[in-house]
Amino acid sequence: MKKKIFVLFIVIISLPLLLLVINGNATPDQVLDHDICHTVPGGYTISADINGTTVNPSDDIYFNVTGSAVIIFNVTATGNSLFVQAPNENTTIMQNGQLNILPTTDRILDDSGEDKNSSLNAIIITFNITIPETEGYYSLFILAGDNSSGVGNPPDFQYIEIGFSVGGAAPEPEDEFEIFNHFGLLLGMSALILLSVGTILVLINENKFVKIHGIFSGASWILTLINAISLITQFNLDNIDIWFSFEPFGVHVSHIILGATGLFTGLLSMLFGIAAERKYAKLTGYITLICWWSGYFLALIIVPPALDDLIINILPIIMSLIIPVSIGVLLWYIETKLRNYKRKRK
């Protein structure tokens, strides 16, 4: 029976690890969510001329302005089946919805009435932007893309971002969650390794390794609790929408549910273990193990790690696997020596 459970345990761990390796190889670096579902630049160009300053894609430029200021500038774009648009939206990367944008926030097509360039596949548009009176930082997002893409097919496009600062407000960092740039990866993987090793040891010889299993599992639960608290506190509690802004939404919600479920069943497993209720301790322990491995894998779907991020962080990842296991083994060795020493004295 123990052999069957051990094989099942290996299968449970091997499958998500295999999928993790497949999902993590050669994944392109992601700067904005648009790069995931669109082809950027997709053969399109766009630039803006504001008071003699040219703003190109990827330029990090913002202008200090007064409240209620009116900014007039030209936008030039090129590409096939061309349109230009400043969407009337408020997101983490744009505050167009807070700006008064003329001539329109709808798509402006090539050779339409607002197009000042009579050439085909080229547009020049004069935008008239009124800045809010309220002090703050406002990011204007304008894109040039393919108007021929069908419904349900995200158009290829290129974009520019223009910042306007009222009252000296600085641009806020974009709210994003990067697995390989956050120590949650180290804590999460360390917790999984500790829990997995502890489970393997107790399956091999429960009587011999029951104490080290308890140490590893307890440390795993504590690390996960610290990880969850750190992830909650890194977000602005006043902007709860950020917590549910990751895509795919269903995967993100499942990740949260699995992590929380594992944290709860892990606590139950510890309590059952202390009370010597082995049957229930095993059941809740397996649920914890499955939930946490599944949740960890789903986190890599939410924000797939770029290959260069993986290479940069490979050393701390390796250390996160070695250090906790080494500490656990050292604690078990010390405990064994102390127990033998006490026996000899008796």
N, C-alpha and C positions, 0 to 999 in steps of 0.2 A: 504493500500500500504506500509506504514511504517513497519507494522508487517511482511509482506512478505520479505521486504529488510532485516529486522533484523534477520529473520530466515536464509535467504541466507547467511548473514554475519557470523552467528554462524557456519553454515555448512562449509564455506570456511576456517575458523580458526580451527575447530575441526578436520577436515580430516588430515591436515599436522601434527597437534599435536599428533593425534593417531598414524600416521605412524612414527613420531619421537620417540615416546615411544617404539614402537615395534622394531625399528631399533637400539635404544640405549641400549637395555637390554642385558647384558651378552656378549657384544662384546669383543673378546680377544684383549689384548694389542698388539700394532703393533710397532715394532722396525724398520723393513725394509719392503719395498714393497714386497719382496720375500715371506714374511710370509703370504701374502694374497692369493696368487695363487698357492703356493706349500706347501707340507708337510715338515716341517723342525723340527727335523733332518730326520724323515722318515726312521729310522733304519740304517742310515749311519754314519760312523765316519771318521774324517780326521784330520791330524795334520802335522806340519812341524818342522824340526829340522834345525835351522840356527845358526851355530857357537856355538853349545851346548845349545841353548835356544829353548825350545819347545813351539810352538805356537798352541794353541787349539782354537776351536770355542768359540766365545764371548770374547777371550783375546784381550785387548787393548794394543798392543805392536807395537812399531816402532823402526827402527834402523837408527842411524845417519851414513850416507855414503857420499862419495865424488862423484862428477859428473863423469859419464862414468864408475862407478865401476861395476864390474862383481860379482854377488852374486850366489853362487852354493849351493844348499841345497836339501835335500830329503823330499818328501811328502809321507806320509803313509795313506792309506784309506782302509776301509772295507765296505762290503755290498753286497747284491745280485744284479746280472746283472750290475756289477759295471763299472763306467767310472769316470775319473778325467779330469777336464778341467780348464784352465785359459783363459776365453773368451777374444777375442781381441775387447774390448769395452771400451768406456769412458762414465761413468755415474756419478751421484752424489756420488756413493759409491765406484767406482773403476776407476783407471786410467791405466788399462791394455794396452790400445791402445797406450799409450806413452812409454811403456816399450818394450824392445826387449826380447821376451820370447821364449826360446828353451826348449824342442825339438819341440813343436808345440803349437798352440792355439786352435787346434781342440780337439775333445774328444779322450782321450787315454783309450782304453778298457782293461779290465782284460785279462791277458795272451797275451798281444800284444808285439811287439818288444821292446817298451820302458819300459815295466813292468819288474822290477827286482825281483819280488816276484813270484815264480812259484806256490804258493798255490792258490786255487780257492777262489773267493770272497775277495781277498786281493791284493792291489797294492802298490808298492813302485816305485816312479818315481824321477829321479834326474832332477831338473829344473835349468836352466842356465839363469839368468836374468841380462840384461844390463840396468843400470840406466841412464836416460838422463843427459846431462851436465848442463842443466838449473836448477838454484836454485828453489826449490819447494818441495812440499810434494806429494808423489806418493803412492797410495794404491793398492796393488796387491790382487786380488780376485781369489781364487781357490776353486772349488767345487768338491764334490764327490756325484754322484747320480745314479739314475736308468736308465740304457740304454734301458730297455725294454718298456718304456712308448711310446705309439703311438703318431702319429702326432696330434697336437692340445691338447694333455694332458701334462701339465707341469710336469716334473719328480720330484719325491721326491729327496731331496738332503740335504747335510750338507755342510757348507762352513767355510773357514777361511779368515781373512783379515790381510795382513802383510803390515805395513807402512814403507816407506823409506823416510828419510828426507835429502835433499841436501841443504847444507848451513845453517843448523839449522832451516829450515822452520817448523812451527808448523802445525799439522793437522787442517784443516778448519772444523768448525761445519757443519753437514749435513744440506742441505737446505730442510726443511720440514715445513709443516703447520699443527699445532696441535690445533684444535678448542678449546679444554678444557684447553690449556696452554697459550692461547692468550686472551688478554682482549677484542678482537673483539667479543667474545661470550657475554660478559657483555654489551658492547655497542649495539650490534645487538639485543639482547633480550630486553634491556631497550627501544630501539627505537620501537620495535614491540609492546611492551606492551603499551607504551605511545600512539602510533597511534591507536591501537585497542581500548583502553579505550576511547580515544577521539572520535572515530567513534561511539562507542556504546552510549556514552552520547548524541551526537548530534542526533542520531536516536531516542532516548527516548524523548528528548525535545530540539528541535533545538534552540528555542528562549532563553531558560534558560541557556543552556550549550554552546552556540556558542563561547563565549570568551575562556572558558577553553579548548574547542575543538581546537581553534586556538593556544593556548599556548602548548598543548600537541603535536599537529601535527608539529608545528614549532620546538619544542625541539627534536622531533623524527627525523626530517630532518637534523638538525644540528648534532645530534649524529651519524647518518649514514654517513654524509659527513666527520666527524672526523675519523670514522671507515675506510672509503675507503682510505683516505689520509694516515692513519697509516699503512694499509696493503700494499699500494704501496711503501711507503718509507722504509719498513723493508727489501725489496729485493734489491739486487745489480742491479742497473740500467744497468750495463755493461753486465749482464748475463740475457738477456730478456727471454731466453729459460726456465728458472726456472718458470716463470709465467705460462707457458703452459705445465708443466711437470707432473701435477697431473692427476691421473686416477680415474674414467673413463674420458677421455678427453672431450667427448660431454657433460657430466654432469657439468664439470668445466666451460666450455665455456658458457653453459646455466646459470650457477650461476652468472657469470660476467655480462652477458647480462641482466638478470633479475634485478640485483642490480643497474646497470647503468640506466636501463629504469625506475625503481622506483624512483631513485634520480631525474631524469629529470621530470617525471610526478608529483612528489611531489612538485617540484619548481613551475610547472605550476599551480598545485592545490592551492598553497598559493597565487599566483598572482591573480588567478580567484576569490579566496575568498576575497582578499582585494578589488577587483573591484566589488564585490557583484554579480558576475556571478555564481549563485548557481548551475545551471545545469552542467556547464563545471567543476566547482570545485569538484562536487560530482563524475563525471565521472573519472577525472584524479586521484581523491583521492582513488577510488576503485581500479583503475589500480595499483596505488602505493602499496596499501595494499596487493593485490594478488601477485604482483611481489616480494615484500620483504619477505612475508611468504614462497612463493615457493622457492626463492633463499636461504633462511635460511635452509629450509629442504634439499635442494640439497647439501648444504655445509656439512651436516652431512653424506651424502652418499660418498662424496669425501674422507673424513677422519672420519670414524665412531668412536665416543668416546668410550674409554674403560670404563668398569663399575667402576674400581677403580678411574679413572680420574673424573668420575661423582660424586662419593662420596666425593673425596677430595675437589671438587669445588662447592659442593652443597650449602654451606653457602654464598659465594659471588654471586652465581646465585640467591638465594632467595633475598639477599640484592639488587641485580640489579633490581628485580621486585618491591620491596617495596619502595626503596628510591625515584626513579623518580615519581612514582604515589603519594607518600606522599608529595613531594615538589610541585607537580602540584596542589594537593588538598589544600595545605597550601596557595599557591599563589591565588587560586580561592577564598578561605575564606577571605584572607586579602583584595582582590579586592572588594568582596561583602560588607565587613564591611565598607570600605572606601566610597563606593557608597552610602550606607545607611546613613553614617555619613554626607555626603554632602547634601543628601536630607533633613535630619532633620534641618540642618543649614539654608536651604532655607525656 
